[in-house]
Amino acid sequence: MNQEEIKKIIPHRDNMLLVEEAEKTDEVTARGRYTVKGDEFFLKGHFPNNPVVPGVILCEMMAQASCVLIADEKTKSTPYFSKIDNVKFKNKVLPGDTLETICKITGSKSVFYFITAKGYVNGKLCVQADFTVAVIPDQQ
C-alpha cells in the first residue's frame, strides 16, 4: 500500500501520517516503512543540532503500519491506542534513516487487537513494543 491507500484505513494526515508504505504479508503480519527526511516537526526540538526521532513517534510509526492488519473499510471504524507495554529502545533513529517495521497480531478480543512490533534500520533493531489497539466504529 502507498500513502493514499493507507489514508483509506487510518485517519492520520500530514504531519501525523508516519507510514509511507505498508503491506500485509499474511493474516497476522504486516510490514511498514518510513524514511525520516529531517524536516519533520518532531525533530525541531528533539534535539537541536542532534536530531533523534522521539520514542513515542517510533511507537506511532509501528502502530500505524500495523493498522493494515486490522483494517476493515466496510465498517468505517478508527483504530485507537489503548495500551503500550514492554517498550524497549535499542538504537537511535536519525534523519536519513528508513525505519522498517514488522508487526504481528498476537491475539484479539472483541474490539481489541494485541500486537507485537519491532522497528529496524538497516537490519538493526531500534525499537520494540507490545500494544493494544481498540477499533471503534465511527459515529455516523
N, C-alpha and C positions, 0 to 999 in steps of 0.2 A: 504494500500500500504506500502511496505517496501522501504528502500532507493534505491534499484536497480530499482524498478518500478517508483519511484519518479524521478530518473535520466532520465527517458524517457520523462518526462514532462518539467522539468526545466534544464537549462544548468549548474547549480551550481555543483561544485565538492569540494573535500577537499581543503581547510579549510573552504569554504563558504557554504557547504551544511548543513543547520541548521534545518533540519526536519528529524527525524528518521522514523516516521510513519505518515501516513495521510489517512483519509478516507472521502469520500463524503457520508454524512448521508442522504441527499436528494438533490433536484435540486438546492438549494440555500445555503446549509450549508455544511461546512467541519470541521473536527477536525484534529488537528495535535499534535505531541508530540516530545519533545526533552529533553533529560536528560543532564544536564551540568556536564561534567566529572571533570572539574577543571584544565585541562591542555590545554584548548583552547587558541589560540593566543590572543584573545581579553581580557583575564584575566591577562595576564602577566604584563600589565601596568595599569590595571584598577581594583583595585588599589593594589600595592604591600602590602602584609601582610593583606589585607582586600578586597579580590576579590569580585566584584559585576558585574553581566552581564550588559554591557552598554545598555542604552535605544535604541540606533539605532539598536543594534543586536536583541533586543526583537522585534522591529518592523519588522526586516528582517525575523525572525522566523515566525511571523504571516503571513507575505506576502507569504513566501514560502509554508506554509501549505494551504493557500487559492488558490494556483495555481491548485490544483486538481479540483477545481470548473470550471476553465476556460480552462482546457487542451483540446486540440484537436490535437492528434498525427498526423492526416492526413494532416493538413495544414502546418506543420513544421514552427512554429512560436515561438517567445520568448516573455515572459512577462516582462515588464519594469515598475518600479515605475514611476508615473508621478505626483503624489501629495500625501501628507500626511497631514491630518488635525486632530484637536481635540485629540491630543495625551495626555494621562494622565498616569503618573507612580504612582502607589498606594503603591506598596511594592517591596522590593528588591528581585532579583532572584540570588541565590548563588550556588556555587559548590555543587553538590549532589541533587539539586532540579530538578524536572521534570516539565517543562513548558507545560501545556496543553492549546491548543488554540481552540477557536471556531470562525469561520469566516463565514460571511454571505454576499451574493451578495444582495445589496440593489437596484441596477439598472445597466443598460448598455446603451451605445450609440456608435454605430459604433465599433471601436476597443477598446473602453474604458469600463472598468468594475469598478463599485463603490462598495466598500467592507467595512464592519464594522467588527472589530475583537477585541477579548478580550483574554488575557492570564492569566491563573490561575496556582497557585502552591498549591496543596492540597486543592482545592476548594476556595482558597483565591485570589481575583482579584489583579493582579500585574500590568497589563498594558492594555490600550485600545486605539484604534485609528480607524480613518476612512481613507481609502486611495483609490487612483485611480490607476489602472494598465492598461497600454496600451499593447495590444497583437499585436505585429508587426510581419508580415511574414518574415521569414529568406530569405536573398538574396541567390539565387541559383548560 
